[in-house]
Amino acid sequence: MDAPQPGVSVPDGGWGWVIVGAVALINMTNQYIHSVFGLLFGAKLQSMQEYTYTAALILNLSSLTLNFSGLFIGPAIKAFKPRSVAAIGILLVSNGLFLCSFASESWHFIVGYSLFVGLGLGLITPSTFMAINSYFSAKRGRAVGLALAGSGIGQVTVPHLVRLLLDNYGFQITVLAMALFSLIGLMGAALLKPLAPPIRHNNRQHVRLLLSTDDEKNKTIPPQCEVHIVESNELVKKGDPHAQLAPRRDTSYCSKVGQRLVQAMDLELLKDVTFWSIIVGMGLVYTSTIQFTMLFPHFLQYSVGLTTFNTATCMSAVAGADIVCRLLLPCITDKLNVPYRVVFLLGTVGLLISRAALAESMDMTTIIVMSIFTGMTKSATVLNNNLTISSHCRPEKLPGGLGLNMIAKGVLVITVGQLLGWIRDYTHSYILCLHAQNILLLLVVLVWVPELFWRYKKERKVRREAAVEREEYNKMSTC
């Protein structure tokens, strides 16, 4: 677990619990959206004669926008307060749903849902996590679990609310109601009080550097470059035809801009092979989860033949088990001191088993049981996503690590996720599509298990050698 930032004491409570409640409110009113996408927009898209490929495209583009906001989310959190970033995200989500309520063509959903809603969720998720992360260290898992329980409450209640509104008021009024519902999260954003004054970063200075005049740029040239410029000018005076005036000035300028970009986005993390394994693995699990969330209600309605009420009941079973485990699981794993990445892997194995069983289930009782098991194992992956990044990255690199993780998810969603949507339309089978999603989970398990086992053996060997050295030192000191 990461140590707190130097110079800042982490209270592990206090106002931090208010922050947790505020984030739970934000999640409850905004983070449910992907889980009800099929229920909210499915009938409307069918009336427009749009197929699974179009629905997958809208959802995948939303996830792409969500995750590619990671390109600037790190510098944004460093330069501005999480409160401001989260509030802007909530406003974007609300405006996106407002635009979707008047949609009559597929590109309207792409603008409203894929662009506005996706970008809004991309700003909300890391900013709220950073707000919690600054207040907690030892109790971080429990705090994140309680905050994410808010989105679980939304996923339990909102499907029934959407169903009732659709049956009684139609598509447009329902989506407008959801747009107003998301604005309740602004009350939570107002409570995201920073623990300490934000550290001043030079992100604005990066922009001023790009727009500065030549005289201002000359003032920023380091001494070694000035020496090179003088030497170059002397060569020209001596008549060297190959010499140029200040040939390194442009190179130095580009190098400095590149260095500032690397620092702002913490791109040096990409040198770490383990970090690549983490973000790609979690990206594949995320892609599979997004596709499952979209297809699950369609699978229940068109493959199994359940009614709208029974479909909403199964979705609530998934969300209900998810929320309970989000509250209980962190208490168990923190007590046992299980690494976040190991818990994420165990959740992935559970998802693989439960979804494979769901794909072959036609009995209502079996579907309910597997839905509950799916929700339980899903909580392990959702809870430990950002926590895995926080345990691997140093605190000052965490905003950049979260951003790079989001970018990896975006790339995989728009490529692998769109391929899964094509498989459904090509095979005309929801069952085969569910099994295709499980292949992604299997790949993560096959890569992570040997890696974690090797690292465990290596750490055990290091601890054994350290213990032997301590024993030898103790024997020598007693002699």
N, C-alpha and C positions, 0 to 999 in steps of 0.2 A: 504494500500500500504506500502511496506517495506520502512523503513528508510535506507538511505545510510550507507555504512560501516563507522564505526568510524574512524576519522582521514583522510578520503578521501572526498573532496568536489565533488559533482556530478554536472557537468556543465549544464545538460539538454540541450545540444546543442553543438556548437563549432565543434571540430573534431568529435564529436559523429555523426553528420549528414553524414560525410564522411564514418564513420563506417557503418551507415545504408545503404548508397549506395553500399559499398563493399559487405555487406551481401546480399543485393538484387541481385547483380551480381552473387554471389556464388549460391544463391537459383535458379536463372533463368537458370543456366547452369548445375545444378546437381539435384535439388529437383523435377524435372518434371518426373523422371524416372518411378516411380510407376504408374503414371497416364497414361503412354503410353505402359505399359507392355503388355496388351492384343493386342494392335495394332502393336507393334514392334515384339513380339515373337509368337503371336497367330498362324499365318500361318505356321511358321517354326515348331512349336510343332505339329500341325495337320499333316504336311507332314511326321513327325516322328511317327505318329499314337499314339500320347500322348493325354490324355483326360483332362477334367477339374480338376480331382484330382491331376494330375501331375503339371499342371499350378498352382493350389492352393498350392501344396507342395513347389514349387520353390519360389513363392512369400511369403509364410508364413515363410519359412526358412530364407529368406532375412530379413523379419521383425523381426524374432527371433534373428538373428545375430545383426541387427541394435539395438534392444532394450537391448539385453544382454551385449552389450558393456557398458551399464550402470554400470556393475560390477566394471569397472576400469576407467570410464570417470570422476568420481568425483576426485579421486586422480590424474589423468592425468592433469585435468584442474588446480588443485591446484599446481602441481609441475612444469608444463610447461605453456607457453603462449598459449592463444586461437588461435593465429596466426599459431603456429606450429601444433597444433592438427587439425585445419581446413585444412591446406595444406596437411597433411598426408591423411586425409579423401578424399580430392579431387583426389589425386594420386591413392588411392585404387579404387575409383569409375571408373576412366578412365581405369585402368588396368583390372578391372572386365569386363567392356564392351568389351575391346580388346579380352579377352579370349572367351567371348560369341560369338564373330563374327566367330570363328572357331569351334563352337560347332556342334557336330554330334550326340550326345547322351544326354539323360536327365541329367546325372550326370555332364556333362560339364557345363550346366546351373547352377547346384547347386553349383559348385565350383566358377564359374565366377560371377554369379549374386547373389546367396544366401549368399556366403561367402564374396567376395571382395566388391561388391556394397553395400551389407547390412552393413558391418563393416564401410565402408567409410561414408555412410549416418549417421551412428550412431555417428561418430566422428564430423561430420559437424554440425548437428543440435544443440546440447547443447553448443558447443564451440562458435558458432556465437551468440547464445542467451546471453551467459555470456559476450561477448564483448559489446553487446548493453546494457545489464543490468548495466554494470559498468559506463556507460556514462549518463544514464537517470533515473529519478525518477518520477517526475510529468508527464512528456511527454512519459513515457515508452510505453503506449499502442499505441500511434501514431507512435513511432519509430519502434516498432515490426510490426505494420500494414504495414508501408512502406517497411520494409525489406522483409516481407513475400509476398508483392505484386510482388517481383521479381520471386518467384516460380509460381505465377499466370500468369505472362507474358509468362513464359516458357510453362505452360500448355495450353495457348491459341495458341501459335505459333508453338510449336514443333510437335503436332499431324499432322498438315498440312505438315510440313517439312518432317516428317517421311513418310507420305503417298506418297509424291512426290519422295522421294529417293527410297522407296520400288518399286514404279511403274516403275522407270527408271533405277535403278542400282542394285536392288536386295537386299537380306537380308544382306550379308556380308559387302558390301560397306556402307550400311546404319548404321549398328552398329559401324563400324570403324569411321564413321563420327561423331557419337554421342560420341565416346570415345575421339576424339579430341576436340569436343565442350565442354566437361566437364572440360578440362584443362584451359579454359579461366577463370575459377573460381580462379586460382592461383593468378591472378592479384588482385582480391578482397581480398584474404587471406593476401597478402603482405601489405595491408592497415590497417589491424586490429591492430593498435597501442594500447598497453595497457595504461590505464589511469594513473596508478602509478606502481612502481616496484612491481612485484608479491610478496605476502607474503610468506616467507620461511616456508615450512611445513616439517614435519619429515618423509615424505613417503620414502625417500631414507634411512633414519635411520632405518625404519622398516626392510628393506632388509638387512642392515648391522647387525642388531640384530639377524636375522635368521642365518647369515653366520658367526657370531662371535665365537671365541674360548671360552673354558670354563673359562679361566682367565678373558677375557673381560666380560663374562656374570656375573662373580662374582662381578665385579666392579659396575654393574648396579643393584645389589640386594638392595632393600630398607632397611633402618635400622631395621624395625620390623622383616624382614625375617632373618637378621643377628643374632638378639637376639634369634629367634627360633632355628637357626642352633646351636648356642652355647649351648642352653638348651638341645637339642637333643644329642649332643656329650657328655655332662655331664651324661645324663641318660645311655648312652652306657657304659661309664666308670664305672658306679655304678653297671653294670651287669643286667640291665633291658632287658629281652629277647625280649620284644615287641618294644623296641626303635630302631629307624633307624637313620642313619646319614643323616642330612639335608633332611627330608622327604618332606618339603614344597618347595624345590628349583624348581622341575619340575612343580609343581602346580603354583608357582609364575610366572615362565617363560611362561607357557601357558596362564595364566591370563593376563600377560602384552602384549603378542602378540595379544590376543583376544581384549583387550582394544584398542590397536593401530588400529586393523582392524575396530572396531566399530567407532573410531574417524575418520579414513580415509574415510569410506563410509557413515558416519553419520547415522548408523543403529538405533540410539536411536529414530529416527523419527517413527519407526515401533511401538513404544509404544502408538502412538496417533491414536485413533479409527477414528477420522475425516480424518486423512491423508490416512488411509486404504480406507475409502469410496471414497476419491477423486481419488486415483490412480487406484482403481478397476473400478470405473465408467468411468473414461476417457479411461482406457484400453479397455472396452467393446465398447465404441463409436469408438475408433481407429480401433478395429478389424472389426467392421461393415463397416467402411469407406474403409478400405483396400480391403475387399471382394467386396464391391460395385464398387470400381474403376476398379477392375480386370474384373468383370462380365458385367459391363455396356455396353461396346462395343459389347460383344457377345450377350447380350440381344437385343440390337438394330438391329444387323445383322441377328440373327437366330430366334428370337421370333417375332420381329416386321417386319423384312424383309427389312431393310434400306440398301442403298448402302454404299460403303466405304466413299464416299464424304459426304453423309448425316450423317453418324456416326461420322465422324470427326467434322462436324458442330455442332452436339449436344454436343460433348465433349468440343468444344471451347465455347459453350454457358454456360456450367457449369463453366469453367475456367474464362470466361469473367465476369460473375456475381460475382464470387469469388474474383477476383482482385479488382473490383470496391468497393465491400463491405469491403475489407481489408483496403482500403484507407479511406472510409467514416465512417465505424462503430466505430473505436477507437475515432474519434473526438466527436461522439455523446455520447458514453458511458463514456468517460473521463469527458465530460462537465456535464453529469447527475450524475457522481460519482456512477455508477452502479457497484457492485462487479463483479470481473472477473468470478467467479464461477456461478453467476446468469446468466450472458450473455452466458456462455457455456451451461447452462441448457436450455435456450431459443433456442439456436441454435440446440440442440439435439431434442427438440420438433418439430422444423421446419423441420429437416431432416426426422423425423418419418412421418410427414404428406406428404412431397414432394415425398419421395421414395415409400410410399404406393400408392400414385396417379400414379407415374411413372410405377409401376409394372402392373397396370391395363389399361395403356394408349396404344393405337394403332394408334392414329391420330398424324400426324407430328406436327401440330400446338400445340396440347396439350403437346406433348413430349418436344417441345422447351420451352414452358412456364414453365413446371415443372423442366426442366433442369436448367433454370435460377433461379428458386426458390431454387433448391437444392444447386446451387453454392452460393447463398446469405446466406443460413443457414449454409452451410459448413464453410464459412469464420469465423463465430462466434465461432465454435469449434476449428478450427485450430489456430486462433489468441489467444484465451484465454486458450490454453492448458498449456504451460509453464508459462503464466502469473498467472494462478490459483495456480500453485506450488509456484511461487515467492511471492504471497500475503499471503500464509499460512506459509512458512518457513522463518526463520531468514536469513539474507544475508549470514552469514558464513556457514549455513546449506544448501544453495541453490544448490551447485554442487551435494551433496549427494542426495537431494530431486529429482533433475532431473534424476539422475542415477537410483534411486529406481522406479521412474515413468516409465522409459524405461524398467526396468526388468519386472514390472507388465504387460506392454503391450506385451512383448515377450512371457511370459507364456500364456497369453490369446490368442494370435495370433496362436501359434502352437497347442493349444488344441481346443478352440472354433472355431477358424478360419478354421482349417482343418476339423472340423465337418461340417461346412457350405459347404465346397467343396464336402464332401461326400454326403450331401443332394442333391446337384445338379446332381451328377452322378447317385444317387439311384433313384431320382424322374424323371430325364430327363426333368426338368422344371426350367427355369431361373426365372419364376414368383414366384414359391414357395420358391426358394432360396432367392429372394429379400425380401419376407415376413419374412423368418427366420432371416435375418439380422435385420429387424425392431424389432423383439422380443427383441434383445439385447438393442436397444435404449429405448424400453418401460420399460425394467427392471431398467435402470438408472433413468428414469423419476419417476417411482414408489417409488424408494428408496430415491432419492435426494429431492423430493418435500416435504415430511413430515419432513425430517431432517432440511432443510433450513427454513421451516416454524417454527419449534420448536426453532431453534436458533434465528430466528427473534423475536419471542415472548419473549424469555429469555433475549435478549439484550435490547428489549424495556422495559421490567420490571426493569432491572438493571438501565437503564437511568432514568426511572420514580422515582425509589427509590433515585437515586443520586440527582435528581432535588428536591425532597421533603427534603432531608437532607440539601441541600444548602439553601432552603427557611427557614428552621428552624434555621440554623446557622445565616442567615441574620437577622431574627427576634430577636434572642438572642443578636446579636452584636449591633443592634439599641437600644435595651433596656438598 
